[in-house]
Amino acid sequence: MATVKFIKLKPTLTPKYQTKHASGVDLHSAQQILIKPGDFQMVETGIAVAIPKGFEGQVRPRSGLAAKSGIGVLNSPGTIDADYRGEIKVILFNFSKKPFKVKKGDRIAQLVFSKVTRVALKEHKCLSKTTRGAGGFGHTG
């Protein structure tokens, strides 16, 4: 099991797994903010992390916020690189028709840690052919 060190930059709740088999830790809001319908806000979490080399952090929406209030993460998943040491901020988007109030301490997103595989990119004049080819964006129906 890898260890991820974190520091609190502001008074906030400690990220933690909510259940034994949860994939991500919950991130909490370190501020109170209002998100108008159809708008987005960058919400501070008050923490910074030191992700080990070879890993990344993925900021993902919470299904409960989406289902109950129409709130999602705008750049989902948001990537936190292993060399970033600044405060984690979450860009929340209000897909609903009602204003949404984020209170200090609210669980606003999940942070999932994943291994990263780096590759060498090599430019070519053409790519190998496949049955699918360039078909995408719903080409299978």
MIROSE-516940 format. One record per residue (C-alpha): residue in one letter; z negated, y, x; residue number from 0. Coordinates in steps of 0.001 Angstrom, whole numbers. Layout:
N
voti: a up: Z north: Y east: X marse: NUM
...
//
This chain:
141
voti: m up: 0 north: 0 east: 0 marse: 0
voti: a up: 988 north: 3406 east: 1378 marse: 1
voti: t up: -1500 north: 6272 east: 1380 marse: 2
voti: v up: -528 north: 9756 east: 223 marse: 3
voti: k up: -2829 north: 12566 east: 1294 marse: 4
voti: f up: -3165 north: 15572 east: -983 marse: 5
voti: i up: -4970 north: 18886 east: -1012 marse: 6
voti: k up: -6046 north: 21108 east: -3865 marse: 7
voti: l up: -4628 north: 24607 east: -3455 marse: 8
voti: k up: -6229 north: 25797 east: -6709 marse: 9
voti: p up: -8917 north: 24390 east: -8994 marse: 10
voti: t up: -7172 north: 21503 east: -10759 marse: 11
voti: l up: -7664 north: 17897 east: -11780 marse: 12
voti: t up: -7019 north: 15088 east: -9322 marse: 13
voti: p up: -3778 north: 13164 east: -9896 marse: 14
voti: k up: -4488 north: 9577 east: -10848 marse: 15
voti: y up: -2975 north: 6480 east: -12391 marse: 16
voti: q up: -4043 north: 6249 east: -16040 marse: 17
voti: t up: -3743 north: 2462 east: -16310 marse: 18
voti: k up: -3811 north: -527 east: -13959 marse: 19
voti: h up: -22 north: -958 east: -14010 marse: 20
voti: a up: 1104 north: 2676 east: -14389 marse: 21
voti: s up: 4106 north: 3589 east: -12223 marse: 22
voti: g up: 3135 north: 7188 east: -11617 marse: 23
voti: v up: 142 north: 9462 east: -11294 marse: 24
voti: d up: -282 north: 12229 east: -13841 marse: 25
voti: l up: 182 north: 15808 east: -12704 marse: 26
voti: h up: -1947 north: 18465 east: -14408 marse: 27
voti: s up: -1260 north: 22112 east: -15063 marse: 28
voti: a up: -3259 north: 24537 east: -12921 marse: 29
voti: q up: -2388 north: 27437 east: -15220 marse: 30
voti: q up: -2000 north: 28416 east: -18839 marse: 31
voti: i up: 1521 north: 29343 east: -19852 marse: 32
voti: l up: 3659 north: 29641 east: -23002 marse: 33
voti: i up: 7131 north: 28103 east: -23144 marse: 34
voti: k up: 9345 north: 29550 east: -25873 marse: 35
voti: p up: 11820 north: 27322 east: -27758 marse: 36
voti: g up: 14933 north: 26686 east: -25671 marse: 37
voti: d up: 13286 north: 28164 east: -22581 marse: 38
voti: f up: 11809 north: 26776 east: -19375 marse: 39
voti: q up: 8899 north: 27697 east: -17116 marse: 40
voti: m up: 7844 north: 26599 east: -13647 marse: 41
voti: v up: 4302 north: 25291 east: -14025 marse: 42
voti: e up: 1910 north: 25137 east: -11064 marse: 43
voti: t up: -56 north: 21939 east: -10442 marse: 44
voti: g up: -2365 north: 23344 east: -7763 marse: 45
voti: i up: -1762 north: 20443 east: -5367 marse: 46
voti: a up: 315 north: 19718 east: -2275 marse: 47
voti: v up: 1014 north: 16238 east: -930 marse: 48
voti: a up: 1904 north: 14656 east: 2409 marse: 49
voti: i up: 4366 north: 11939 east: 1436 marse: 50
voti: p up: 4838 north: 9356 east: 4203 marse: 51
voti: k up: 8145 north: 9210 east: 6081 marse: 52
voti: g up: 10490 north: 6811 east: 4298 marse: 53
voti: f up: 9183 north: 7716 east: 822 marse: 54
voti: e up: 9892 north: 10391 east: -1761 marse: 55
voti: g up: 8046 north: 11714 east: -4781 marse: 56
voti: q up: 9863 north: 11772 east: -8125 marse: 57
voti: v up: 8590 north: 14194 east: -10771 marse: 58
voti: r up: 9306 north: 12709 east: -14181 marse: 59
voti: p up: 8615 north: 13744 east: -17780 marse: 60
voti: r up: 5753 north: 12302 east: -19797 marse: 61
voti: s up: 7025 north: 10354 east: -22783 marse: 62
voti: g up: 4161 north: 11561 east: -24987 marse: 63
voti: l up: 5034 north: 15236 east: -24410 marse: 64
voti: a up: 8681 north: 14513 east: -25171 marse: 65
voti: a up: 8005 north: 12491 east: -28326 marse: 66
voti: k up: 5257 north: 14694 east: -29783 marse: 67
voti: s up: 6295 north: 18182 east: -28665 marse: 68
voti: g up: 9897 north: 18099 east: -27408 marse: 69
voti: i up: 8864 north: 18986 east: -23835 marse: 70
voti: g up: 10778 north: 17590 east: -20857 marse: 71
voti: v up: 11241 north: 18137 east: -17139 marse: 72
voti: l up: 14384 north: 20193 east: -16557 marse: 73
voti: n up: 15497 north: 18648 east: -13253 marse: 74
voti: s up: 14440 north: 15118 east: -14018 marse: 75
voti: p up: 13634 north: 13450 east: -11801 marse: 76
voti: g up: 12702 north: 16258 east: -9459 marse: 77
voti: t up: 12621 north: 15083 east: -5850 marse: 78
voti: i up: 9834 north: 15878 east: -3400 marse: 79
voti: d up: 10915 north: 15130 east: 165 marse: 80
voti: a up: 8543 north: 13613 east: 2714 marse: 81
voti: d up: 8575 north: 16793 east: 4825 marse: 82
voti: y up: 7677 north: 19209 east: 1971 marse: 83
voti: r up: 4116 north: 20531 east: 2105 marse: 84
voti: g up: 4153 north: 23273 east: -522 marse: 85
voti: e up: 2622 north: 23294 east: -3976 marse: 86
voti: i up: 4139 north: 20880 east: -6465 marse: 87
voti: k up: 5552 north: 22814 east: -9390 marse: 88
voti: v up: 7092 north: 21280 east: -12490 marse: 89
voti: i up: 9960 north: 22896 east: -14399 marse: 90
voti: l up: 9121 north: 22189 east: -18036 marse: 91
voti: f up: 11752 north: 22751 east: -20736 marse: 92
voti: n up: 10994 north: 23268 east: -24423 marse: 93
voti: f up: 13643 north: 21389 east: -26407 marse: 94
voti: s up: 11775 north: 22045 east: -29686 marse: 95
voti: k up: 12009 north: 24903 east: -32172 marse: 96
voti: k up: 8346 north: 25917 east: -31717 marse: 97
voti: p up: 6594 north: 27691 east: -28829 marse: 98
voti: f up: 4593 north: 25299 east: -26650 marse: 99
voti: k up: 1331 north: 26320 east: -25022 marse: 100
voti: v up: 506 north: 24601 east: -21730 marse: 101
voti: k up: -3239 north: 24724 east: -21131 marse: 102
voti: k up: -4962 north: 24465 east: -17780 marse: 103
voti: g up: -5701 north: 20784 east: -17142 marse: 104
voti: d up: -2964 north: 19424 east: -19451 marse: 105
voti: r up: -1090 north: 16396 east: -18154 marse: 106
voti: i up: 2434 north: 17798 east: -17772 marse: 107
voti: a up: 4420 north: 15229 east: -15762 marse: 108
voti: q up: 4256 north: 12027 east: -13752 marse: 109
voti: l up: 4700 north: 11674 east: -10011 marse: 110
voti: v up: 6241 north: 8364 east: -8912 marse: 111
voti: f up: 6474 north: 7430 east: -5226 marse: 112
voti: s up: 9545 north: 5476 east: -4113 marse: 113
voti: k up: 10966 north: 4141 east: -866 marse: 114
voti: v up: 14053 north: 5930 east: 411 marse: 115
voti: t up: 17043 north: 4277 east: 2041 marse: 116
voti: r up: 19130 north: 6538 east: 4252 marse: 117
voti: v up: 22782 north: 5706 east: 4882 marse: 118
voti: a up: 25480 north: 6841 east: 7283 marse: 119
voti: l up: 28323 north: 8603 east: 5483 marse: 120
voti: k up: 31792 north: 8040 east: 6891 marse: 121
voti: e up: 34844 north: 9897 east: 5599 marse: 122
voti: h up: 37945 north: 7807 east: 4764 marse: 123
voti: k up: 41366 north: 8573 east: 3310 marse: 124
voti: c up: 40928 north: 6094 east: 414 marse: 125
voti: l up: 38313 north: 3839 east: -1150 marse: 126
voti: s up: 38499 north: 149 east: -2047 marse: 127
voti: k up: 39840 north: -569 east: -5529 marse: 128
voti: t up: 37670 north: -2000 east: -8341 marse: 129
voti: t up: 38352 north: -3046 east: -11927 marse: 130
voti: r up: 36418 north: -7 east: -13166 marse: 131
voti: g up: 38137 north: 2446 east: -10837 marse: 132
voti: a up: 37351 north: 6076 east: -11646 marse: 133
voti: g up: 36329 north: 5329 east: -15261 marse: 134
voti: g up: 33062 north: 6976 east: -16189 marse: 135
voti: f up: 31274 north: 9131 east: -18751 marse: 136
voti: g up: 31377 north: 6577 east: -21554 marse: 137
voti: h up: 34655 north: 4883 east: -20643 marse: 138
voti: t up: 33304 north: 1493 east: -21810 marse: 139
voti: g up: 32680 north: 2718 east: -25340 marse: 140
//
